[in-house]
């Protein structure tokens, strides 16, 4: 029973750390870019877009498809950076313990 009590305490501590991490992820921002920085998208580490910056030289009605492709690429870059940030923070909370495949946390 002594081990069970210790495990419960550890689980409570991890739950508290997870809540802190989730709050921090809502505040952490990552910047994705494409076109050599001509398109920049800032989003939270939880994936909420915050800002989009487009170099004025790209605003050409004849090249809308290029602009659309660059925005999509910047979003993918920002999402990849957000995912990497989440993984890094998760490793800090779990002490490097990997989670089972397919295990999803509530965020």
Secondary structure, 3 states (H helix, E strand, C coil): CHHHHHHHHHHHHHHHHHHHHHHHHHHCEEEEEEHHHCEEEEEECCCCEEEEEECHHHCCHHHHHHHHHHHHHHHHHHHHHHHHHHHHHHHHHHCCCCCCCCCCCCC
